[in-house]
Amino acid sequence: MRTQVAIIGSGPAGLLLGQLLHKRGIDTVILENRTKDYVLARVRAGVLEQGTVDLLDAVGLGARMHREGLVHDGTELCFDGRRHRIDFRELTGKTVMVYGQTEVTRDLMDGRDAAGLTTVYGAEGVALHDVASERPRVTYMKNGVPQELVCDFIAGCDGFHGPSRQAIPSSVLKTYERVYPFGWLGVLSETPPVSDELIYANHERGFALCSMRSMTRSRYYIQCRLDEKESEWSDDRFWDELKRRLDDEAASTIVTGPSIEKSIAPLRSFVAEPMRHGKLFLAGDSAHIVPPTGAKGLNLAASDVHYLANALAEFYGEKSSAGIDAYSQTALARVWKSVRFSWWMTMLMHRFPDTQPFDYQMQVSELDYLVNSKAAMTVLAENYVGLPF
């Protein structure tokens, strides 16, 4: 089989890239080692920057998002027992959209199917070959039969553990990593959210986040130790601990109920560079991971594939390699800014194992300055709604 661009991974990054390239008349084949149902079963964050919303609109797949998603004009920071609102629209003229990553993936899958584009699910043992040559190729097994996909370019959208980044020689690849000494215990429940907007809480017992998937489904998180297990947390214990970390009003009005999903996620900052080696391009989690504190993971993947789609369209349409030559530098400039913002939010809102009373007072002082300074609130707002790309 042959195609112009082989895309490894059918998460949002790979699917969105496929739609952007299809709109430009560029042929793609997506290889995914999991089943379609498995991909759709992943529970992930769902705060979309304005730029991500615009990209979904650009490929004609934004209708359900606008119909079912929740537009948020701001967010709330809770500390010292009080909540303070950051008004995104007033400070930046922009908003964010709460719309689950599962729903984004579903819309992109439906769009790809409707266009009759090729996605190979259950592609086992995917391996990249000759990525620095003029004839890169990908091999895999399908139903026990060896297969080969020859292409012009390979887009590695296969996540942190996928084979794409591993195809870049260690002598070329440089990585940066910060592993945080705690995790997030998350609970999904069929309950109305406690607030119309997200609440980020800094508390001496640890961080908490009140989020949502819809007006009838809530997603809540509390900071926990990495050595804890979901089985140690009954629903009653979780709700009790969450209430302790919120202000009195939120704690007294929150609607609790049985969890329908419960998991612990570790937090890490990770960047690999360069994001291009020969005919291979990395995008999304294969190149970078951010802690979820700043809601940047999916949105960074969207900006990556925006840059990559434009670069490939320039190559095929104008016979110019300027865009693909600049891809890594261009993408990384935005990546590092988002990594910085996510790191800053994480450092500001969490209690670290070695946090001393002085350190906690510094967090509270910085938060107090933040919510009383229009300049500081604007910095937070413009990063949260998404830097331009």
Secondary structure, 3 states (H helix, E strand, C coil): CECCEEEECCCHHHHHHHHHHHHCCCCEEEEECCCHHHHHHCCCCCEECHHHHHHHHHCCCCHHHHHHCEEECEEEEEECCEEEEEEHHHHHCCCEEECCHHHHHHHHHHHHHHCCCEEEECCEEEEEECCCCCCCEEEEEECCEEEEEECCEEEECCCCCCHHHHCCCCCCCEEEEEEEEEEEEEEEECCCCCCCCCEEECCCCCCEEEEECCCCCEEEEEEECCCCCHHHCCHHHHHHHHHHCCCHHHHHHCCCCCEEEEEEEEEEEEEEECCEECCEEECHHHCEECCHHHCCHHHHHHHHHHHHHHHHHHHHHHCCCHHHHHHHHHHHHHHHHHHHHHHHHHHHHCCCCCCCHHHHHHHHHHHHHHHCCHHHHHHHHHHHHCCCC
